[in-house]
Amino acid sequence: MTTLIVGLLIWTLVHYFKRLMPSGRAALDASMGQGPAKGVIALLLVISIVLMVIGYRGSEDLYVYSPIAGMGHLNNLLMFIAILLFGMGSSKGKMRAWFRHPMLMGVITWAIAHLLVNGDLASVVLFGGLAVWAVIQMVLVNRAVPDWTRLEPGPVARDIRLIVIAAVLYAIISSIHIWLGYNPFLGTYG
C-alpha cells in the first residue's frame, strides 16, 4: 500500500507544482530549459504510474465495502464515456466545445466507474485519490484562468472519428482486463 500511496503522491504533487508554485516551475524551465524540464516532469509522472500499478497489484485484499452485483454493466458504460472524455481533450469536433475540462472529467468518470465494482482499500485509495486529485486540479485551473472562452465547435466528422477511436481503445482496454483475469462483461468483478 505504501508504494501505491507514494505513486499517488508523486502524481499529485507533480501536477500541482505548476499551479501552486508557478515561480518554481518557471525557475525549473529557466535553469534546465523548457524541453528538459518537461522531460523531468514526464519521467516523474511515468515513475508515479509505475509505482501506482505495482502498489495496487501488490496490495492486500482489505475490503471497505461490497460492490452491488451487476454494477459491471454500469462500469462498462462509464468507461466508454471516460474514454470519450479523455479523447475530447484533443479532439477538434463539436463535442470538444461542450466542456472546459474533458480530460479531468474523464479521470473522475473512470474513477467512479472503478469504485462501483471494486470495494477494496487499494481501489478506494487509488481511484478515490485520483478522483479527488482531478476535482482539485479543476479548481486550481479555474482559479488560475478564471475566464474561459468556449472553443469553436468543429465538424461532426471529427466526433465520429473520436467515437470510432474510443471504441477501438475500449476493446483494447477490455481485452487487457480479460487477459489480467478481470472480465468486465460478467456484470461484476470478483
C-alpha positions as CSV (number, residue, x, y, z in Angstrom):
1,M,0.0,0.0,0.0
2,T,2.9,2.3,0.7
3,T,4.1,2.0,-2.9
4,L,0.7,2.9,-4.1
5,I,0.4,6.0,-1.9
6,V,3.9,7.2,-2.9
7,G,3.0,6.9,-6.5
8,L,-0.3,8.8,-6.0
9,L,1.6,11.5,-4.0
10,I,4.2,11.9,-6.8
11,W,1.4,12.1,-9.4
12,T,-0.5,14.7,-7.4
13,L,2.5,16.9,-6.4
14,V,4.0,16.9,-9.9
15,H,0.6,18.0,-11.4
16,Y,0.0,20.6,-8.7
17,F,3.6,22.0,-9.0
18,K,2.7,24.3,-11.9
19,R,-0.5,25.6,-10.3
20,L,0.7,26.0,-6.7
21,M,4.3,27.1,-7.4
22,P,4.3,28.8,-10.8
23,S,7.6,30.6,-10.0
24,G,9.2,27.3,-9.1
25,R,8.1,25.8,-12.4
26,A,9.4,28.8,-14.3
27,A,12.7,28.6,-12.4
28,L,13.0,24.9,-13.4
29,D,12.3,25.8,-17.0
30,A,14.9,28.6,-16.9
31,S,17.6,26.5,-15.3
32,M,17.2,23.4,-17.4
33,G,15.4,24.7,-20.5
34,Q,11.8,24.1,-21.2
35,G,12.3,20.8,-23.1
36,P,14.5,19.1,-20.5
37,A,12.2,20.4,-17.7
38,K,9.2,18.8,-19.4
39,G,11.2,15.6,-19.7
40,V,11.9,15.5,-16.0
41,I,8.2,16.1,-15.3
42,A,7.2,13.4,-17.7
43,L,9.7,11.0,-16.2
44,L,8.3,11.7,-12.7
45,L,4.8,11.0,-14.0
46,V,5.8,7.7,-15.6
47,I,7.5,6.7,-12.3
48,S,4.4,7.6,-10.4
49,I,2.2,5.5,-12.7
50,V,4.6,2.5,-12.3
51,L,4.5,2.9,-8.6
52,M,0.7,3.1,-8.5
53,V,0.4,0.0,-10.7
54,I,2.9,-2.0,-8.6
55,G,1.4,-0.8,-5.4
56,Y,-2.2,-1.5,-6.5
57,R,-1.4,-5.0,-7.8
58,G,0.6,-5.9,-4.7
59,S,-1.9,-4.7,-2.1
60,E,-3.7,-7.0,0.2
61,D,-7.5,-7.5,-0.3
62,L,-8.8,-5.5,2.6
63,Y,-12.5,-4.8,1.8
64,V,-14.1,-1.5,2.7
65,Y,-17.5,-2.2,1.1
66,S,-19.1,-4.8,-1.1
67,P,-20.0,-3.6,-4.6
68,I,-23.6,-4.1,-5.7
69,A,-24.0,-7.1,-8.0
70,G,-24.4,-6.2,-11.7
71,M,-22.5,-2.8,-11.4
72,G,-20.1,-4.1,-14.0
73,H,-22.6,-3.1,-16.7
74,L,-22.7,0.5,-15.5
75,N,-18.9,0.4,-15.1
76,N,-18.7,-0.6,-18.8
77,L,-20.9,2.3,-19.9
78,L,-19.0,4.8,-17.8
79,M,-15.7,3.5,-19.1
80,F,-16.7,4.2,-22.6
81,I,-17.8,7.7,-21.6
82,A,-14.5,8.2,-19.8
83,I,-12.5,7.2,-22.9
84,L,-14.6,9.6,-25.0
85,L,-13.9,12.4,-22.4
86,F,-10.2,11.7,-22.5
87,G,-10.2,11.9,-26.3
88,M,-12.3,15.1,-26.3
89,G,-9.4,16.9,-24.8
90,S,-7.5,16.8,-28.0
91,S,-10.4,16.4,-30.4
92,K,-11.5,19.1,-32.9
93,G,-15.1,18.1,-33.2
94,K,-18.4,19.6,-31.9
95,M,-18.2,17.7,-28.6
96,R,-14.9,19.4,-27.7
97,A,-16.8,22.6,-27.1
98,W,-19.1,21.1,-24.5
99,F,-16.7,21.0,-21.5
100,R,-13.8,23.0,-20.2
101,H,-12.0,20.1,-18.6
102,P,-13.0,16.9,-20.6
103,M,-9.8,15.0,-19.6
104,L,-10.2,15.7,-15.9
105,M,-13.9,14.8,-16.2
106,G,-12.7,11.6,-17.8
107,V,-10.5,10.8,-14.8
108,I,-13.4,11.4,-12.5
109,T,-15.7,9.2,-14.6
110,W,-13.1,6.5,-14.8
111,A,-12.5,6.6,-11.1
112,I,-16.3,6.4,-10.2
113,A,-16.7,3.5,-12.7
114,H,-14.0,1.5,-10.9
115,L,-15.3,2.4,-7.4
116,L,-18.6,0.9,-8.4
117,V,-17.1,-2.5,-8.9
118,N,-14.1,-2.6,-6.6
119,G,-14.6,-2.3,-2.8
120,D,-11.1,-3.0,-1.6
121,L,-9.0,-0.4,0.2
122,A,-6.4,-0.2,-2.5
123,S,-9.1,0.7,-5.0
124,V,-10.6,3.3,-2.7
125,V,-7.1,4.8,-2.3
126,L,-6.2,4.7,-6.0
127,F,-9.4,5.6,-7.7
128,G,-10.8,7.8,-4.9
129,G,-7.4,9.6,-4.7
130,L,-7.3,10.2,-8.4
131,A,-10.9,11.5,-8.5
132,V,-10.1,13.9,-5.6
133,W,-6.9,15.0,-7.5
134,A,-8.9,15.7,-10.7
135,V,-11.6,17.8,-8.8
136,I,-8.9,19.8,-7.1
137,Q,-7.0,20.2,-10.4
138,M,-10.1,21.7,-12.0
139,V,-10.5,24.1,-9.1
140,L,-6.8,25.2,-9.4
141,V,-7.1,25.6,-13.2
142,N,-10.3,27.6,-12.9
143,R,-8.7,29.8,-10.3
144,A,-5.6,30.4,-12.3
145,V,-7.5,31.1,-15.5
146,P,-11.0,32.3,-14.5
147,D,-12.1,33.5,-17.9
148,W,-12.7,30.6,-20.2
149,T,-13.7,31.1,-23.8
150,R,-15.7,28.1,-25.1
151,L,-13.9,26.6,-28.1
152,E,-15.5,26.8,-31.5
153,P,-17.2,23.6,-32.4
154,G,-15.6,21.7,-35.2
155,P,-17.1,19.3,-37.8
156,V,-19.2,16.3,-36.8
157,A,-16.8,14.1,-38.8
158,R,-14.2,14.7,-36.0
159,D,-16.7,13.5,-33.4
160,I,-17.4,10.3,-35.4
161,R,-13.6,9.7,-35.7
162,L,-13.4,10.2,-31.9
163,I,-16.2,7.7,-31.2
164,V,-14.5,5.1,-33.5
165,I,-11.1,5.6,-31.8
166,A,-12.8,5.4,-28.4
167,A,-14.5,2.1,-29.4
168,V,-11.1,0.6,-30.5
169,L,-9.4,1.7,-27.3
170,Y,-12.3,0.4,-25.3
171,A,-11.9,-3.0,-27.0
172,I,-8.1,-3.0,-26.3
173,I,-8.6,-2.0,-22.6
174,S,-11.3,-4.6,-22.2
175,S,-9.0,-7.3,-23.7
176,I,-6.2,-6.3,-21.3
177,H,-8.6,-6.6,-18.4
178,I,-9.7,-10.0,-19.6
179,W,-6.1,-11.1,-20.0
180,L,-5.4,-10.0,-16.5
181,G,-8.3,-12.1,-15.2
182,Y,-10.9,-9.3,-14.7
183,N,-13.6,-9.8,-17.3
184,P,-15.6,-6.6,-17.4
185,F,-18.5,-8.2,-19.2
186,L,-19.6,-10.6,-16.4
187,G,-21.7,-7.9,-14.7
188,T,-19.4,-7.6,-11.7
189,Y,-15.8,-8.2,-10.7
190,G,-14.6,-10.5,-8.1
